[in-house]
Amino acid sequence: MLTDDHSFADRTIAETIFRVSAEIKRTDAKHRQAAIRDLSDLCRKVRVRARAAIPIWLELLADGDKEIGESASYGLSYCAPDSIEPLIEQLRHHNPIVRQRACSSLGTIGQEAMLATQSILPLLADPVQEVRSRAAWALGVIGDSRQRTIAALFDMARSGTIEDRRSALHGLGSLANAAADLATFRARQQEIFDALVDEDEAVRWSACYAIESLDLDPATHLELIVPRLSDRSERVEEIAIQQLKGLADEIDLTSHLAPICQVVRGARRRSAATACEVIGMLGPRAHGAVPFLIDALDSEDAFITIAATGALWRVERRIDVALPHLERLFPDFGETVCDVISQIGPAAAPLIDQVLAALESDDWDLQWAAADALGSMGSSDSAVLAELTAALGHDSNIVVSAAATALARIGAAAVPVLSDIIRQLEDPRAEWAADALGRIGPAAHAAAELLRAQLHSPQLGLAAWSAIALAKITGDESTVPMLVKLLEGMDRADLRREAALGLKAIGSRASGAIGALEALHHDPSDEVRTAAEAALSAVLAERH
């Protein structure tokens, strides 16, 4: 769920709801729809603070306009938990559309709506199909793992209509993680396996979805899913090959190379591209797939071709056949090509001019991908360094971060240009330059004195990143007080994380930071907690 936007004053919320309620009552469809959009946006931003909108949304649940009814369903989910009890009452409404939309809203709320499951469960026997389907979905996403609910969903999956079976299997898949250890679930999971060969493709897809959540041992999962690679339904084949990709790190798929290659040959866009990725994950063990990958280079679908080039590189380092196709597709599919170049690395050097041109484009996503590709290529060419340092001043932090990462990956060759940026007074790129130097580590030792001179800079951000960089490069214990200050006083997770990593580099000489690091055990950021634990281990291990 999204968090509340506290920038909205209560008075503003109340005034907006009052105005919108009046607009909604107008007969003019254009004004009415605009008002509903405004109310939906408000509820999405302020969540339960818009509780005064609940009566408005409840009335609109029955609206004959599907878009308006769905807006009401989402609007009520935004107003949780205050909307939960009113929604439970709507589950008994005489209008099936209201019952259906109430189920949707409660399911969107998720686990917080667990209280409603007692009232949703009877709707699995509702006379209206759409209500039964949404009830099964809602029970699954809310996570109702009561044995009574599990038994009811299994019964629905076994003997209901086709739509019932689809919905029940999907519901079982959604709550499988919470229920897989229960005897009721284990005793009947074979019914899910049997549904993998159902005549209806949507039932087979839902069965695939369900088994993915069963936490099966990899061998059993593999045995169940491989036959679906030849499914006549593209949708089922797609979910099967995606699951196989997920298994590739857990079990050797080499003995199943033949059906994976047939997916490539089938040239169904998403399935074939994913199959190429799976082959690439197998690496040299997938030598037998090379002829299929070479054929795929001539696919009419660019994404299959690009995926095949990446797989060929990982299996046989076949850059000779890959580059002409990547060059041909770059103008129209530059972002995806850059992703593959990032895998290939320095061997993709012949494409460097196109990647540089992409970094100068107006497409931020393409620029990000190009910066990432340049870092992987590792070129210290002056033109590359110039473009990447220029990108440190980009308006998008994502592009800037990618450029800083690329410069760090280039390493020592990037130190002079990064140092030049820091020497320029008030250069807005200086903080990122210091960050990049820190990521380079000891190889950036030539910049140590320059960074030390910035520790007392009036630009607090530059001083902070210089201290972090200096710690990572030289292990300078004089930076410990500032790093501790960053741990204790910064509301930016990236600074806390990097300060912790700086303390890790200092090691036992950072013993004065132990208390501040221990205080991060409950930091809201996973990355900060991980970095703090690594720093503590480094400090304490060396002390003992």
C-alpha positions in Angstrom: 0.0 0.0 0.0 1.1 3.6 -0.7 2.0 5.7 2.3 0.0 8.8 3.2 1.1 12.1 1.7 1.2 14.4 4.7 1.6 17.5 2.6 -2.2 17.7 2.4 -3.8 19.6 5.2 -7.0 18.2 6.7 -8.9 21.3 5.6 -7.7 20.8 2.1 -8.9 17.2 2.2 -12.3 18.1 3.5 -12.8 21.0 1.0 -11.8 18.7 -1.9 -14.2 15.9 -0.8 -17.1 18.5 -0.4 -16.4 20.0 -3.8 -16.1 16.6 -5.5 -19.3 15.3 -3.9 -21.2 18.1 -5.4 -19.7 17.6 -8.9 -20.5 13.9 -8.9 -24.2 14.6 -8.5 -24.2 16.6 -11.7 -25.7 14.9 -14.7 -22.9 16.1 -17.0 -20.8 13.0 -17.6 -17.6 14.9 -18.3 -17.7 16.8 -15.1 -18.8 13.8 -13.1 -15.9 11.6 -14.4 -13.4 14.4 -13.8 -14.6 14.8 -10.2 -14.3 11.0 -9.6 -10.7 11.1 -10.9 -10.0 14.0 -8.5 -11.4 12.1 -5.6 -9.6 8.9 -6.5 -6.3 10.8 -6.7 -6.9 12.4 -3.4 -7.7 9.1 -1.7 -4.6 7.5 -3.3 -2.4 10.2 -1.8 -3.8 10.7 1.7 -5.3 7.2 2.3 -7.4 6.9 5.4 -7.4 10.6 6.0 -9.9 10.8 3.2 -12.4 8.6 5.2 -15.1 11.2 4.6 -15.2 9.9 1.0 -16.3 6.4 2.1 -20.0 7.1 1.8 -19.5 8.6 -1.7 -17.6 5.5 -2.9 -20.1 3.1 -1.3 -22.9 4.7 -3.3 -20.8 4.5 -6.5 -20.1 0.8 -6.1 -23.4 0.1 -7.9 -22.8 2.5 -10.7 -23.6 1.1 -14.1 -20.4 2.6 -15.6 -17.7 0.0 -15.2 -14.9 2.5 -14.9 -16.7 4.5 -12.2 -17.5 1.3 -10.3 -13.9 0.2 -10.4 -12.8 3.7 -9.2 -15.1 3.2 -6.3 -13.6 -0.2 -5.5 -10.1 1.2 -5.5 -11.2 4.4 -3.7 -12.5 2.3 -0.8 -9.3 0.2 -0.7 -7.3 3.4 -0.3 -9.5 4.4 2.7 -8.6 1.2 4.7 -8.9 0.3 7.5 -11.9 2.6 8.0 -13.5 1.2 4.9 -13.3 -2.5 5.8 -16.4 -2.8 7.9 -18.6 -0.9 5.4 -17.3 -3.1 2.7 -18.1 -6.2 4.7 -21.7 -5.0 4.8 -21.7 -4.6 1.0 -20.8 -8.3 0.6 -24.5 -9.0 1.4 -25.9 -6.4 -1.1 -28.7 -7.6 -3.3 -26.8 -6.3 -6.4 -24.2 -8.8 -7.5 -22.0 -6.0 -9.1 -21.7 -4.5 -5.6 -20.8 -7.8 -4.1 -18.2 -8.4 -6.8 -16.6 -4.9 -6.4 -16.6 -5.2 -2.6 -14.6 -8.4 -3.0 -12.2 -6.6 -5.3 -11.7 -3.8 -2.9 -11.1 -6.1 0.1 -8.7 -8.2 -1.9 -6.8 -5.0 -2.9 -6.5 -4.1 0.7 -4.9 -7.4 1.3 -4.0 -9.0 4.7 -5.3 -6.0 6.6 -8.8 -7.2 5.5 -8.5 -10.6 7.1 -11.5 -9.8 9.2 -13.6 -9.9 6.1 -12.7 -13.4 5.0 -15.5 -14.9 7.2 -18.0 -13.0 5.1 -16.3 -13.5 1.7 -16.1 -17.3 2.1 -19.9 -17.9 1.6 -19.6 -16.0 -1.7 -17.8 -19.0 -3.2 -21.3 -20.4 -3.6 -22.8 -17.1 -4.9 -25.3 -17.7 -7.8 -23.4 -15.2 -9.9 -20.1 -16.4 -11.5 -18.3 -13.1 -11.4 -18.9 -12.8 -7.6 -17.6 -16.3 -7.1 -14.5 -15.6 -9.1 -13.7 -12.3 -7.2 -14.4 -14.0 -3.9 -11.8 -16.8 -4.7 -9.3 -14.2 -5.8 -9.8 -12.1 -2.7 -9.5 -15.0 -0.3 -6.2 -15.8 -1.9 -4.6 -12.4 -1.9 -5.8 -11.7 1.6 -4.1 -15.0 2.6 -7.0 -16.8 4.3 -5.3 -20.1 5.1 -8.0 -21.5 7.3 -8.6 -25.2 6.5 -12.3 -24.5 5.8 -11.3 -22.0 3.1 -8.7 -24.2 1.6 -11.1 -27.1 1.4 -13.7 -24.9 -0.2 -11.3 -23.6 -2.9 -10.1 -27.1 -3.7 -13.8 -28.3 -4.0 -14.4 -25.3 -6.3 -11.3 -26.1 -8.4 -12.4 -29.8 -8.8 -16.1 -29.5 -9.5 -17.0 -26.0 -10.4 -17.5 -24.4 -13.8 -14.4 -23.6 -16.0 -14.4 -20.1 -14.6 -14.7 -21.5 -11.0 -11.8 -23.8 -11.5 -9.6 -21.0 -13.0 -10.4 -18.6 -10.1 -10.1 -21.3 -7.3 -6.7 -22.4 -8.6 -5.5 -18.8 -8.7 -6.8 -18.3 -5.2 -4.9 -21.4 -4.0 -1.8 -20.2 -5.7 -2.0 -16.9 -3.9 -2.3 -18.4 -0.4 -0.1 -21.4 -1.0 2.9 -19.9 0.8 0.8 -19.5 3.9 -1.0 -22.8 3.6 1.5 -25.2 2.0 2.5 -26.8 5.3 -1.1 -27.5 6.4 -2.2 -31.1 6.1 -5.3 -30.2 4.2 -3.3 -28.5 1.5 -0.6 -31.2 1.3 -3.3 -33.9 1.0 -4.9 -32.3 -2.0 -2.1 -30.6 -3.9 -2.2 -33.5 -6.4 -5.4 -31.9 -7.6 -3.4 -28.9 -8.6 -0.9 -31.1 -10.5 -3.8 -32.8 -12.3 -5.1 -29.5 -13.5 -1.9 -28.9 -15.4 -3.3 -31.1 -18.2 -6.9 -29.7 -18.1 -8.6 -29.1 -21.4 -9.0 -25.4 -20.7 -5.9 -23.3 -21.2 -6.8 -20.8 -18.5 -7.2 -23.7 -16.0 -3.7 -25.0 -17.0 -2.3 -21.5 -16.6 -3.8 -21.1 -13.1 -2.4 -24.5 -12.1 1.1 -23.4 -13.3 0.6 -20.2 -11.2 -0.4 -22.3 -8.2 2.5 -24.7 -8.3 5.0 -21.9 -8.4 3.9 -20.9 -4.9 4.0 -24.5 -3.4 7.7 -24.4 -2.4 8.2 -27.8 -4.1 11.7 -29.3 -4.3 13.3 -28.2 -7.6 13.3 -31.7 -9.1 9.5 -32.1 -8.6 8.8 -28.7 -9.8 10.9 -29.3 -12.9 9.2 -32.6 -13.6 5.8 -30.9 -13.5 6.7 -27.8 -15.6 8.8 -29.2 -18.4 5.8 -30.8 -20.2 4.1 -27.4 -20.4 7.0 -26.1 -22.6 5.1 -27.8 -25.5 1.7 -26.5 -24.4 -0.5 -25.4 -27.3 -1.3 -22.3 -25.4 1.2 -19.5 -25.7 0.2 -18.1 -22.3 0.9 -21.5 -20.6 4.2 -21.9 -22.4 5.2 -18.5 -21.3 4.5 -19.1 -17.6 6.3 -22.4 -17.8 9.5 -21.1 -19.3 9.5 -18.2 -16.8 9.4 -20.8 -14.0 12.1 -22.8 -15.6 14.2 -19.6 -15.6 13.6 -19.3 -11.9 14.8 -22.9 -11.4 18.0 -22.5 -13.4 20.0 -21.4 -10.4 18.8 -24.3 -8.3 19.0 -27.4 -10.6 20.9 -28.4 -13.7 18.6 -28.0 -16.7 21.1 -29.4 -19.3 19.2 -32.6 -19.7 16.1 -30.6 -20.7 17.9 -28.5 -23.3 15.9 -30.0 -26.2 12.4 -28.8 -25.1 14.0 -25.4 -24.3 15.4 -25.2 -27.8 12.0 -26.0 -29.2 10.6 -23.0 -27.4 13.2 -20.9 -29.2 12.3 -22.4 -32.5 8.6 -21.8 -31.9 9.4 -18.1 -32.0 6.6 -17.0 -29.7 8.0 -13.7 -28.7 8.1 -13.7 -24.9 8.6 -17.4 -24.5 11.4 -17.6 -27.1 13.3 -14.6 -25.6 13.0 -16.1 -22.1 14.2 -19.5 -23.4 17.3 -17.8 -24.9 17.9 -16.3 -21.4 17.6 -19.7 -19.8 20.1 -21.1 -22.4 22.5 -18.3 -21.6 22.2 -19.1 -17.9 23.4 -22.6 -18.7 26.6 -21.2 -20.3 29.0 -23.6 -22.1 26.8 -26.6 -20.9 24.3 -25.5 -23.5 26.6 -26.0 -26.5 24.0 -28.0 -28.2 21.7 -25.0 -28.4 24.0 -22.9 -30.6 22.4 -23.8 -33.9 19.0 -22.8 -32.6 20.4 -19.5 -31.3 22.1 -18.8 -34.6 18.8 -19.4 -36.4 17.0 -17.1 -33.9 19.4 -14.2 -34.9 17.3 -14.0 -38.1 14.0 -13.8 -36.2 11.5 -11.2 -37.4 11.1 -10.3 -33.7 13.9 -8.0 -32.6 13.6 -9.0 -28.9 14.2 -12.7 -29.8 17.2 -11.7 -31.9 18.7 -9.6 -29.1 18.1 -12.3 -26.5 19.8 -14.9 -28.8 22.9 -12.6 -29.1 23.2 -12.5 -25.4 22.8 -16.2 -25.0 25.4 -16.9 -27.8 27.9 -14.8 -25.9 27.4 -16.6 -22.7 27.5 -20.1 -24.3 30.3 -19.7 -26.8 31.5 -16.1 -26.7 30.2 -15.8 -30.3 30.7 -12.1 -30.7 31.4 -12.4 -34.4 27.8 -13.3 -35.3 26.2 -11.2 -32.6 27.6 -7.8 -33.2 26.2 -7.2 -36.8 22.7 -7.9 -35.5 23.1 -5.7 -32.5 24.4 -2.9 -34.7 21.4 -3.4 -37.0 18.9 -3.2 -34.2 20.5 -0.4 -32.2 18.7 2.5 -33.8 15.2 1.2 -32.9 16.0 -0.9 -29.8 18.9 0.9 -28.3 17.9 0.3 -24.6 17.6 -3.4 -25.0 20.8 -3.7 -27.0 22.6 -1.7 -24.3 21.4 -4.3 -21.8 23.0 -7.0 -23.8 26.2 -5.0 -24.3 26.4 -4.8 -20.5 26.6 -8.6 -20.5 29.2 -8.8 -23.2 31.4 -6.1 -21.8 34.7 -5.0 -23.5 34.2 -7.3 -26.5 31.3 -5.0 -27.6 33.8 -2.2 -28.2 33.0 -1.9 -31.9 29.6 -0.5 -30.9 31.0 2.2 -28.6 30.2 5.1 -30.9 26.5 4.1 -31.0 26.5 3.8 -27.2 28.1 7.2 -26.8 25.4 8.7 -29.2 22.7 7.0 -27.0 24.1 8.7 -23.9 23.7 12.1 -25.7 20.0 11.3 -26.6 17.0 12.9 -25.0 15.6 9.6 -23.8 16.4 9.2 -20.1 15.9 5.4 -20.1 18.2 5.0 -23.1 20.8 7.3 -21.4 20.7 5.2 -18.3 21.1 2.0 -20.3 24.0 3.5 -22.3 25.8 4.7 -19.2 25.5 1.2 -17.7 26.8 -0.3 -21.0 29.8 2.0 -21.1 30.7 1.0 -17.5 30.6 -2.7 -18.6 32.7 -2.0 -21.7 35.4 -0.5 -19.4 36.8 1.8 -22.0 39.1 4.6 -20.7 38.9 6.4 -24.0 38.8 10.2 -23.5 35.5 10.5 -25.3 33.9 8.0 -23.0 35.3 9.7 -19.9 34.1 13.1 -21.1 30.5 11.8 -21.8 30.2 10.0 -18.5 31.5 13.0 -16.5 29.1 15.2 -18.3 26.3 12.8 -17.4 27.1 13.4 -13.7 25.2 16.7 -14.2 22.1 15.1 -15.7 18.7 16.1 -14.4 17.8 12.4 -13.7 19.4 10.9 -10.6 19.1 7.5 -12.2 21.2 8.5 -15.2 23.7 10.2 -12.8 24.0 7.1 -10.6 24.5 5.0 -13.7 27.3 7.3 -14.9 29.0 7.3 -11.5 28.8 3.5 -11.4 30.3 3.4 -14.9 33.2 5.7 -14.0 33.8 3.6 -10.9 34.0 0.4 -13.0 36.5 2.0 -15.3 38.6 2.5 -12.3 42.0 4.2 -12.0 41.8 5.7 -15.4 38.8 7.8 -14.3 40.5 9.2 -11.2 42.0 12.3 -13.0 38.7 13.5 -14.5 36.8 12.9 -11.3 39.5 14.8 -9.4 39.2 17.7 -11.8 35.5 18.0 -11.1 36.1 18.2 -7.3 38.8 20.9 -7.9 36.2 23.1 -9.6 34.6 25.2 -6.8 30.9 24.7 -6.5 30.7 22.2 -9.4 27.3 20.5 -8.9 28.8 17.2 -10.0 31.3 17.2 -7.1 29.4 15.0 -4.7 28.8 12.3 -7.4 32.5 12.5 -8.3 33.5 11.9 -4.7 31.0 9.0 -4.6 32.6 7.5 -7.7 36.1 7.8 -6.3 35.0 6.0 -3.2 33.5 3.2 -5.2 36.8 2.8 -7.1 38.5 2.2 -3.7 42.2 1.9 -3.1 43.0 2.4 -6.8 41.9 6.0 -6.4 44.7 6.7 -3.9 46.0 9.6 -6.0 42.8 11.5 -5.0 43.2 11.0 -1.3 44.7 14.4 -0.4 42.1 16.2 -2.6 39.3 14.4 -0.7 40.9 15.1 2.6 40.9 18.8 1.8 37.1 18.7 1.3 36.3 17.3 4.7 35.7 20.8 6.0 34.0 22.1 2.9 31.0 24.4 3.5 29.1 22.2 1.1 28.0 19.6 3.6 27.1 17.0 0.9 30.6 17.2 -0.6 32.2 16.9 2.9 30.1 13.9 3.6 30.8 12.0 0.4 34.5 13.0 0.6 34.7 11.4 4.1 33.0 8.3 2.8 35.4 8.1 -0.2 38.5 8.7 1.9 37.5 5.9 4.3 37.0 3.5 1.4 40.2 4.5 -0.4 42.7 4.7 2.5 40.9 3.5 5.6 41.6 6.9 7.2 40.3 6.7 10.8 40.1 10.5 11.1 36.8 10.2 9.2 35.2 8.0 11.8 33.5 10.9 13.7 31.9 12.3 10.5 30.8 8.8 9.4 29.2 8.3 12.8 27.5 11.6 12.5 26.1 10.5 9.1 24.8 7.2 10.6 23.0 9.1 13.4 21.8 12.2 11.8 21.0 11.5 8.2 17.5 10.7 6.8 19.0 9.5 3.5 19.4 5.8 3.4 22.1 6.0 0.7 24.4 8.1 3.0 23.8 5.8 6.0 24.6 2.8 3.9 27.8 4.2 2.3 28.9 5.6 5.7 28.6 2.1 7.1 30.6 0.7 4.2 33.3 3.3 4.8 33.5 2.2 8.5 33.8 -1.4 7.2 36.8 -0.4 5.2 38.4 1.2 8.3 38.0 -1.9 10.3 39.1 -2.3 13.9 40.2 1.4 14.0 36.6 2.3 13.8 35.8 0.9 17.2 34.3 4.3 18.2 31.4 3.6 15.8 30.3 0.3 17.3 27.3 1.9 19.1 26.1 3.8 16.1 26.4 0.7 13.9 24.5 -1.4 16.5 21.7 1.2 16.5 21.1 0.4 12.8 19.9 -3.1 13.6 16.3 -1.6 13.3 17.0 0.7 10.4 14.0 0.8 8.0 16.3 0.1 5.0 17.4 -3.5 4.3 20.5 -2.2 2.5 21.5 0.0 5.5 21.0 -2.9 7.9 23.1 -5.2 5.7 25.9 -2.7 5.4 25.9 -2.0 9.2 26.1 -5.8 9.9 29.1 -6.1 7.5 30.8 -3.1 9.1 30.3 -4.5 12.6 31.7 -7.8 11.6 34.8 -6.1 10.1 35.3 -4.0 13.2 34.7 -6.8 15.8 36.6 -9.5 13.9 39.8 -7.5 13.7 39.5 -6.5 17.4 39.3 -10.1 18.5 
